[in-house]
C-alpha cells in the first residue's frame, strides 16, 4: 500500500518542487522538456532551464549543457534514513540484504567470488519464523569483490525448483567452485550437495553463470566407489593442483559410537573434464569429524580442514580431542593423504558473537593476503530473529614461516579495504559495503538459459547504499550517470560523500520507463570531488530499479 500511494503522489511532489524553483515556466517558455528514449541503452539528458545559471557544465551528446538539479532536494528534505543492519566501522557480515551460508571462495583474475547456500526464512502455520530445517533451500548465491569491502551481489544461481537447472536436485547446499582452462578456454565449475544424499556439478563460461547441468544427475552418490560408508554425502571442496589434476573432498556424519573417529570424509580424483571421477574415493581419518571439508595447497603441503563434531568430550576417546564445533586442519604431502592432524584454528561463532551453531569455512589467498570466510549469525541477530539463519563473514589469516596457521579471531570489523574502487567504469548498482532498506532483485528473463540480471530494488523513501573507498583522483569527475528502469514509479537519487548527511555530490531524477528491465540512463553534473571518499546514494520515491552507475571526467 505504501508503494502504491507513493506512485500516486510522487508525480505531484515532483511537479510542485519544479514550481517552487520556478522551473515550470522556464521549461514551457523554452520548450526544453527532458526527453526519454525507452531503449535499454538510451540516455536521458537533463537540460538546463537557464544556461547562464550553470557554468562550466559538461555537455551531453545533444550539445545541451547538463543541469544541476538542486530542485530535487525537496524530495529528500524530510526523509528518514532506513536503518543499517551493521554499525559504522563493521564490515561483517559481508552483505545484509539477504542471508548466505556455507561460503566457498574462488579467486579468478582480480576478483574473489564467494558462493553461498541461500538460506530462506521458514514459517509455521501462524506465520511465525521457525527453526531453519534447510529443506527449502534450492538456490545458491554469488557475491564478488576486488577490494574485500565493497561486495557485488550477483544474485541467485537456481539449482532446484521451476527455475532450476538441475531438475533431479531438490536442494542446493554448501557449494564449492573452481575454474580450469580446458582446450584454451576458462571453464567454471560449481559442486553442490543435494541435501546429504549426493553431490552435483554445474558448468559455465563465466564465474557468475548462467550455469548448466552437464550430467543431469549427481556426480557423487553412495554407489561411487569408496562412498558406501559415508553418512552425509555433502559439503564438497575442490582443488585444482599445479599439475592440472583436480580433487574433490566431501562427506561427514557420525556412525554410532564413532564420535572420536567417524572416518566419513573422502577425497576422490576428478577427471580432466571436471565432471567425472577417477578411481575410488579415499578415506580421510579426521579426529572428531562432523562436516565441512576445506582444502588448500600452501607451499608444497596440502591442508585439509573441517568442522569438529559436537559430541560430549567428558569420556572422549583417542589421543587427539579437539574442542566441539571448531575448524581444525591436517596436512599431507599428497592431495590424497595420508594426513597428520595439527590443531583447531577457528572457534565456533558463538565464542565470538554469542549465537552459535554449525561452523562452515573456506580459506583462500587473494592479492597476497590469506582470508578465512565463515558463516555466523550476525544478520539474524540484527534482525531480531532466531532459527539458525546464517550470513557470511571474513577475517584475516596469518600463516607463519613454518607453515603453521595462527588462531583466527572472528570479528565484526572484518578486514580492511585492500584497494580503492575506480568510479570511472560501469559499476553494478548491487555493489556496496553497507545499505539501509534496499533489496537485490532479479529482472525477468526470456529464458532460464539467459544470464541473471540483478538490480537494486524494493526501494522506498530513505533507503540507501554505501560504496567505500572510491578514488576520484586529482582532477575529479565532471558528470555522473545512472542506469535505471521503472514500472510507473518515480523519484530521485541523491549522491553525497563520506556520510549520509555528508557533502552533496549530485542529484538524478528517476522517471517512469514503462516497465522494469526497460532501462534508460540519466547523466548529471557533479560538484567538485577529488581524492578518496565513501559515497552514499540515497533514494526518494519507489517503483524503480537501479542497475548501473559511473562517473565521467
MOVEN-V260966 format. One record per residue. N is the residue number from 1. NEAR is the number of other C-alpha atoms within 8 Angstrom. D_CENTER is the distance of its C-alpha to the mean C-alpha in whole Angstrom. Layout:
# MOVEN-V260966
n->[N | N]
near->[NEAR | NEAR]
d_center->[D_CENTER | D_CENTER]
This chain:
# MOVEN-V260966
n->[1 | 2 | 3 | 4 | 5 | 6 | 7 | 8 | 9 | 10 | 11 | 12 | 13 | 14 | 15 | 16 | 17 | 18 | 19 | 20 | 21 | 22 | 23 | 24 | 25 | 26 | 27 | 28 | 29 | 30 | 31 | 32 | 33 | 34 | 35 | 36 | 37 | 38 | 39 | 40 | 41 | 42 | 43 | 44 | 45 | 46 | 47 | 48 | 49 | 50 | 51 | 52 | 53 | 54 | 55 | 56 | 57 | 58 | 59 | 60 | 61 | 62 | 63 | 64 | 65 | 66 | 67 | 68 | 69 | 70 | 71 | 72 | 73 | 74 | 75 | 76 | 77 | 78 | 79 | 80 | 81 | 82 | 83 | 84 | 85 | 86 | 87 | 88 | 89 | 90 | 91 | 92 | 93 | 94 | 95 | 96 | 97 | 98 | 99 | 100 | 101 | 102 | 103 | 104 | 105 | 106 | 107 | 108 | 109 | 110 | 111 | 112 | 113 | 114 | 115 | 116 | 117 | 118 | 119 | 120 | 121 | 122 | 123 | 124 | 125 | 126 | 127 | 128 | 129 | 130 | 131 | 132 | 133 | 134 | 135 | 136 | 137 | 138 | 139 | 140 | 141 | 142 | 143 | 144 | 145 | 146 | 147 | 148 | 149 | 150 | 151 | 152 | 153 | 154 | 155 | 156 | 157 | 158 | 159 | 160 | 161 | 162 | 163 | 164 | 165 | 166 | 167 | 168 | 169 | 170 | 171 | 172 | 173 | 174 | 175 | 176 | 177 | 178 | 179 | 180 | 181 | 182 | 183 | 184 | 185 | 186 | 187 | 188 | 189 | 190 | 191 | 192 | 193 | 194 | 195 | 196 | 197 | 198 | 199 | 200 | 201 | 202 | 203 | 204 | 205 | 206 | 207 | 208 | 209 | 210 | 211 | 212 | 213 | 214 | 215 | 216 | 217 | 218 | 219 | 220 | 221 | 222 | 223 | 224 | 225 | 226 | 227 | 228 | 229 | 230 | 231 | 232 | 233 | 234 | 235 | 236 | 237 | 238 | 239 | 240 | 241 | 242 | 243 | 244 | 245 | 246 | 247 | 248 | 249 | 250 | 251 | 252 | 253 | 254 | 255 | 256 | 257 | 258 | 259 | 260 | 261 | 262 | 263 | 264 | 265 | 266 | 267 | 268 | 269 | 270 | 271 | 272 | 273 | 274 | 275 | 276 | 277 | 278 | 279 | 280 | 281 | 282 | 283 | 284 | 285 | 286 | 287 | 288 | 289 | 290 | 291 | 292 | 293 | 294 | 295 | 296 | 297 | 298 | 299 | 300 | 301 | 302 | 303 | 304 | 305 | 306 | 307 | 308 | 309 | 310 | 311 | 312 | 313 | 314 | 315 | 316 | 317 | 318 | 319 | 320 | 321 | 322 | 323 | 324 | 325 | 326 | 327 | 328 | 329 | 330 | 331 | 332 | 333 | 334 | 335 | 336 | 337 | 338 | 339 | 340 | 341 | 342 | 343 | 344 | 345 | 346 | 347 | 348 | 349 | 350 | 351 | 352 | 353 | 354 | 355 | 356 | 357 | 358 | 359 | 360 | 361 | 362 | 363 | 364 | 365 | 366 | 367 | 368 | 369 | 370 | 371 | 372 | 373 | 374 | 375 | 376 | 377 | 378 | 379 | 380 | 381 | 382 | 383 | 384 | 385 | 386 | 387 | 388 | 389 | 390 | 391 | 392 | 393 | 394 | 395 | 396 | 397 | 398 | 399 | 400 | 401 | 402 | 403 | 404 | 405 | 406 | 407 | 408 | 409 | 410 | 411 | 412 | 413 | 414 | 415 | 416 | 417 | 418 | 419 | 420 | 421 | 422 | 423 | 424 | 425 | 426 | 427 | 428 | 429 | 430 | 431 | 432 | 433 | 434 | 435 | 436 | 437 | 438 | 439 | 440 | 441 | 442 | 443 | 444 | 445 | 446 | 447 | 448 | 449 | 450 | 451 | 452 | 453 | 454 | 455 | 456 | 457 | 458 | 459 | 460 | 461 | 462 | 463 | 464 | 465 | 466 | 467 | 468 | 469 | 470 | 471 | 472 | 473 | 474 | 475 | 476 | 477 | 478 | 479 | 480 | 481 | 482 | 483 | 484 | 485 | 486 | 487 | 488 | 489 | 490 | 491 | 492 | 493 | 494 | 495 | 496 | 497 | 498 | 499 | 500 | 501 | 502 | 503 | 504 | 505 | 506 | 507 | 508 | 509 | 510 | 511 | 512 | 513 | 514 | 515 | 516 | 517 | 518 | 519 | 520 | 521 | 522 | 523 | 524 | 525 | 526 | 527 | 528 | 529 | 530 | 531 | 532 | 533 | 534 | 535 | 536 | 537 | 538 | 539 | 540 | 541 | 542 | 543 | 544 | 545 | 546 | 547 | 548 | 549 | 550 | 551 | 552 | 553]
near->[4 | 5 | 9 | 7 | 8 | 11 | 14 | 8 | 8 | 12 | 9 | 8 | 9 | 11 | 9 | 8 | 12 | 11 | 10 | 8 | 7 | 8 | 10 | 9 | 8 | 10 | 11 | 9 | 6 | 7 | 6 | 8 | 7 | 8 | 6 | 9 | 8 | 10 | 8 | 8 | 7 | 11 | 10 | 12 | 11 | 10 | 11 | 11 | 10 | 7 | 8 | 5 | 5 | 10 | 6 | 4 | 10 | 9 | 9 | 10 | 5 | 5 | 6 | 9 | 11 | 15 | 12 | 11 | 10 | 7 | 9 | 12 | 8 | 8 | 13 | 10 | 6 | 6 | 9 | 6 | 9 | 9 | 6 | 9 | 10 | 11 | 6 | 4 | 5 | 10 | 13 | 14 | 14 | 12 | 12 | 11 | 9 | 7 | 14 | 14 | 15 | 14 | 18 | 15 | 14 | 10 | 11 | 8 | 4 | 7 | 10 | 12 | 13 | 11 | 14 | 14 | 16 | 13 | 11 | 9 | 8 | 9 | 9 | 8 | 5 | 5 | 6 | 7 | 11 | 10 | 8 | 9 | 5 | 7 | 6 | 8 | 12 | 14 | 14 | 15 | 13 | 14 | 12 | 12 | 12 | 9 | 11 | 10 | 13 | 12 | 14 | 11 | 11 | 13 | 13 | 10 | 11 | 11 | 15 | 16 | 9 | 4 | 8 | 11 | 10 | 11 | 10 | 7 | 10 | 10 | 14 | 17 | 15 | 15 | 19 | 13 | 14 | 11 | 9 | 8 | 8 | 8 | 4 | 5 | 6 | 9 | 12 | 13 | 12 | 11 | 14 | 15 | 18 | 14 | 11 | 8 | 11 | 14 | 15 | 12 | 14 | 11 | 12 | 13 | 10 | 8 | 7 | 8 | 10 | 12 | 12 | 10 | 10 | 8 | 8 | 8 | 8 | 10 | 12 | 10 | 11 | 12 | 7 | 10 | 9 | 9 | 11 | 8 | 7 | 12 | 10 | 10 | 16 | 17 | 15 | 18 | 14 | 14 | 10 | 10 | 9 | 5 | 4 | 6 | 11 | 13 | 13 | 12 | 14 | 14 | 17 | 17 | 12 | 12 | 8 | 5 | 5 | 8 | 12 | 11 | 10 | 16 | 9 | 16 | 16 | 12 | 13 | 14 | 12 | 14 | 11 | 7 | 7 | 9 | 10 | 9 | 10 | 8 | 7 | 8 | 12 | 9 | 10 | 12 | 10 | 11 | 12 | 12 | 19 | 13 | 13 | 15 | 15 | 15 | 13 | 10 | 9 | 8 | 4 | 6 | 10 | 13 | 13 | 12 | 12 | 14 | 15 | 16 | 11 | 7 | 6 | 6 | 7 | 4 | 5 | 8 | 6 | 6 | 4 | 5 | 11 | 11 | 8 | 9 | 13 | 14 | 16 | 14 | 13 | 13 | 12 | 12 | 9 | 8 | 7 | 7 | 8 | 8 | 10 | 7 | 9 | 8 | 8 | 12 | 12 | 11 | 11 | 14 | 15 | 9 | 9 | 10 | 9 | 7 | 9 | 11 | 10 | 6 | 14 | 13 | 14 | 11 | 13 | 11 | 9 | 9 | 5 | 5 | 8 | 12 | 12 | 12 | 14 | 14 | 16 | 13 | 14 | 11 | 13 | 13 | 9 | 9 | 7 | 6 | 8 | 10 | 8 | 9 | 13 | 14 | 17 | 17 | 12 | 14 | 13 | 11 | 11 | 8 | 10 | 8 | 5 | 5 | 7 | 7 | 9 | 9 | 7 | 11 | 7 | 10 | 8 | 8 | 8 | 13 | 10 | 6 | 9 | 6 | 7 | 10 | 9 | 8 | 11 | 8 | 7 | 8 | 9 | 10 | 11 | 13 | 11 | 14 | 14 | 12 | 14 | 12 | 14 | 14 | 10 | 13 | 10 | 9 | 10 | 5 | 9 | 5 | 5 | 7 | 7 | 8 | 8 | 12 | 9 | 13 | 15 | 14 | 11 | 13 | 15 | 13 | 11 | 13 | 15 | 14 | 13 | 12 | 13 | 12 | 12 | 13 | 12 | 14 | 8 | 6 | 6 | 11 | 13 | 13 | 12 | 14 | 12 | 13 | 12 | 13 | 17 | 19 | 11 | 11 | 14 | 16 | 14 | 13 | 12 | 13 | 12 | 16 | 13 | 10 | 10 | 8 | 5 | 8 | 8 | 9 | 12 | 15 | 14 | 12 | 11 | 11 | 8 | 12 | 14 | 10 | 10 | 12 | 9 | 12 | 15 | 17 | 12 | 13 | 15 | 16 | 13 | 12 | 8 | 8 | 9 | 11 | 9 | 10 | 11 | 12 | 14 | 14 | 11 | 13 | 14 | 14 | 14 | 14 | 14 | 17 | 13 | 12 | 14 | 12 | 12 | 12 | 12 | 9 | 7]
d_center->[30 | 28 | 27 | 30 | 32 | 30 | 30 | 34 | 34 | 32 | 34 | 37 | 35 | 35 | 38 | 40 | 38 | 39 | 42 | 42 | 41 | 44 | 42 | 43 | 47 | 46 | 43 | 46 | 49 | 47 | 45 | 42 | 40 | 36 | 35 | 33 | 32 | 30 | 29 | 25 | 26 | 29 | 29 | 30 | 32 | 33 | 37 | 39 | 42 | 44 | 43 | 45 | 43 | 40 | 41 | 39 | 37 | 35 | 36 | 34 | 35 | 38 | 40 | 39 | 38 | 35 | 35 | 34 | 33 | 34 | 35 | 32 | 32 | 34 | 31 | 29 | 32 | 32 | 28 | 27 | 23 | 21 | 20 | 17 | 16 | 16 | 19 | 20 | 19 | 16 | 13 | 12 | 10 | 7 | 6 | 9 | 9 | 9 | 9 | 8 | 11 | 13 | 10 | 12 | 11 | 13 | 14 | 15 | 17 | 16 | 12 | 11 | 8 | 7 | 8 | 8 | 11 | 10 | 13 | 15 | 18 | 21 | 25 | 28 | 31 | 31 | 28 | 27 | 24 | 25 | 24 | 21 | 23 | 19 | 22 | 20 | 17 | 17 | 13 | 10 | 7 | 5 | 3 | 6 | 8 | 12 | 13 | 11 | 11 | 10 | 6 | 6 | 4 | 6 | 7 | 9 | 12 | 15 | 17 | 20 | 21 | 23 | 20 | 19 | 20 | 22 | 25 | 26 | 23 | 23 | 20 | 17 | 16 | 15 | 14 | 15 | 14 | 17 | 18 | 22 | 25 | 27 | 30 | 29 | 25 | 22 | 21 | 18 | 18 | 16 | 18 | 17 | 20 | 22 | 22 | 25 | 27 | 25 | 23 | 22 | 21 | 19 | 19 | 18 | 19 | 16 | 13 | 11 | 14 | 16 | 17 | 20 | 22 | 25 | 27 | 27 | 27 | 26 | 26 | 27 | 30 | 32 | 35 | 33 | 36 | 35 | 33 | 35 | 35 | 31 | 31 | 27 | 26 | 22 | 19 | 20 | 19 | 20 | 22 | 24 | 27 | 28 | 31 | 28 | 29 | 26 | 26 | 24 | 24 | 24 | 26 | 27 | 29 | 32 | 36 | 38 | 40 | 38 | 35 | 36 | 36 | 34 | 34 | 31 | 28 | 29 | 28 | 29 | 30 | 28 | 30 | 30 | 28 | 25 | 26 | 29 | 30 | 33 | 36 | 35 | 32 | 34 | 33 | 32 | 34 | 31 | 33 | 32 | 29 | 27 | 24 | 20 | 21 | 20 | 22 | 22 | 25 | 26 | 29 | 32 | 30 | 28 | 26 | 25 | 24 | 23 | 23 | 27 | 28 | 30 | 33 | 36 | 37 | 40 | 42 | 40 | 41 | 41 | 41 | 37 | 36 | 32 | 31 | 29 | 25 | 25 | 23 | 26 | 27 | 29 | 31 | 32 | 34 | 33 | 30 | 32 | 33 | 35 | 33 | 35 | 33 | 32 | 30 | 27 | 25 | 22 | 24 | 23 | 20 | 23 | 25 | 23 | 21 | 24 | 22 | 22 | 22 | 21 | 19 | 17 | 16 | 15 | 17 | 16 | 18 | 17 | 19 | 22 | 20 | 19 | 16 | 16 | 12 | 13 | 13 | 15 | 16 | 16 | 14 | 17 | 19 | 18 | 18 | 22 | 21 | 22 | 22 | 19 | 16 | 13 | 10 | 9 | 11 | 12 | 16 | 18 | 21 | 24 | 26 | 30 | 32 | 34 | 30 | 30 | 27 | 27 | 26 | 22 | 22 | 19 | 19 | 17 | 18 | 15 | 16 | 17 | 16 | 18 | 18 | 19 | 17 | 19 | 20 | 22 | 20 | 18 | 15 | 12 | 12 | 9 | 9 | 10 | 11 | 12 | 13 | 16 | 16 | 14 | 12 | 10 | 13 | 14 | 17 | 20 | 20 | 24 | 23 | 20 | 21 | 20 | 16 | 14 | 14 | 12 | 13 | 13 | 15 | 17 | 19 | 22 | 24 | 23 | 19 | 17 | 14 | 15 | 14 | 16 | 18 | 19 | 22 | 25 | 27 | 31 | 32 | 29 | 28 | 30 | 28 | 25 | 24 | 21 | 21 | 21 | 22 | 24 | 26 | 29 | 27 | 27 | 27 | 26 | 23 | 24 | 23 | 24 | 24 | 23 | 23 | 23 | 27 | 27 | 29 | 28 | 27 | 27 | 27 | 26 | 28 | 26 | 29 | 29 | 28 | 29 | 26 | 22 | 21 | 25 | 23 | 25 | 25 | 27 | 28 | 29 | 31 | 29 | 31 | 32 | 29 | 29 | 27 | 24 | 22 | 19 | 19 | 19 | 19 | 21 | 21 | 25 | 26 | 24 | 23 | 21 | 18 | 17 | 16 | 16 | 18 | 20 | 23 | 26 | 29]
